[in-house]
Amino acid sequence: MDFEITVEIIIAIVTAVVTGVLGVFFKDNIVPSRYIPIQNLIIGAIATVITIFTGLISNPLIAGLICFGASFGVAGLYDLVHTPTKKSIYK
């Protein structure tokens, strides 16, 4: 089985790391929780612009899908990991 590291994978990982780091350092300090989706939109837009202008991906639609997907995906994963779970009442 061959595993190929593509530009899309690198962009997704970098966007995920940037979103995760911003979430750890700035969560509820600078950006209130209700504005986190807007923050993710901004991160995805910035990543898309950088990706297009550097020539990594020339198709804006594909670049946007990858960058926005990575940004919102890591935000959801961050919330999943850091949201406390309630104990089940059916024990």
C-alpha positions as CSV (number, residue, x, y, z in Angstrom):
1,M,0.0,0.0,0.0
2,D,1.4,3.3,-1.1
3,F,0.8,6.5,1.0
4,E,1.3,9.7,-0.9
5,I,1.6,13.0,0.9
6,T,-0.2,15.5,-1.2
7,V,-0.5,19.3,-1.0
8,E,-4.1,18.8,0.2
9,I,-3.0,16.8,3.2
10,I,-0.3,19.3,4.1
11,I,-2.8,22.2,3.9
12,A,-5.3,20.3,6.0
13,I,-2.8,19.6,8.7
14,V,-1.4,23.1,8.8
15,T,-4.8,24.6,8.9
16,A,-5.8,22.2,11.7
17,V,-2.7,23.0,13.7
18,V,-3.2,26.8,13.4
19,T,-6.9,26.5,14.3
20,G,-6.1,24.2,17.3
21,V,-3.3,26.5,18.6
22,L,-5.6,29.6,18.3
23,G,-8.3,27.7,20.1
24,V,-6.1,26.8,23.0
25,F,-4.6,30.2,23.5
26,F,-7.5,32.5,22.6
27,K,-10.6,30.5,23.7
28,D,-12.9,32.8,25.5
29,N,-10.1,35.3,26.2
30,I,-10.2,37.3,23.0
31,V,-13.0,35.7,21.0
32,P,-16.2,34.7,22.9
33,S,-17.5,31.2,22.3
34,R,-20.5,32.4,20.2
35,Y,-18.1,33.9,17.6
36,I,-15.9,30.7,17.2
37,P,-17.6,29.8,13.9
38,I,-16.8,33.3,12.5
39,Q,-13.2,32.8,13.6
40,N,-13.1,29.5,11.8
41,L,-14.5,31.2,8.6
42,I,-11.7,33.8,8.8
43,I,-9.0,31.1,9.3
44,G,-10.4,29.1,6.4
45,A,-10.6,32.2,4.2
46,I,-7.0,33.2,5.0
47,A,-5.8,29.7,4.4
48,T,-7.6,29.6,1.1
49,V,-6.1,32.9,-0.1
50,I,-2.6,31.8,0.9
51,T,-3.1,28.5,-0.8
52,I,-4.2,30.1,-4.1
53,F,-1.6,32.9,-4.1
54,T,1.3,30.5,-3.4
55,G,0.1,28.3,-6.3
56,L,-0.3,25.2,-4.2
57,I,-3.8,24.7,-5.5
58,S,-4.9,26.7,-8.5
59,N,-8.6,25.9,-8.3
60,P,-10.2,28.3,-5.8
61,L,-13.2,25.9,-5.2
62,I,-11.0,23.0,-4.3
63,A,-8.7,25.2,-2.2
64,G,-11.7,26.6,-0.3
65,L,-13.2,23.2,0.3
66,I,-10.0,21.9,1.7
67,C,-9.2,24.9,3.9
68,F,-12.7,25.5,5.2
69,G,-13.1,21.7,5.8
70,A,-9.9,21.6,7.8
71,S,-10.8,24.7,9.8
72,F,-14.2,23.5,10.8
73,G,-13.1,19.9,11.2
74,V,-10.5,20.7,13.7
75,A,-12.8,23.1,15.5
76,G,-15.3,20.3,15.9
77,L,-12.6,17.9,17.1
78,Y,-11.4,20.5,19.6
79,D,-14.9,20.9,21.0
80,L,-15.4,17.2,21.1
81,V,-12.2,16.7,23.1
82,H,-12.6,19.6,25.5
83,T,-16.3,19.4,26.2
84,P,-17.0,17.7,29.4
85,T,-19.3,14.7,29.2
86,K,-22.3,14.1,31.5
87,K,-22.6,10.9,33.3
88,S,-25.3,8.6,32.1
89,I,-28.5,8.5,34.1
90,Y,-29.2,5.0,32.9
91,K,-26.6,3.2,35.1
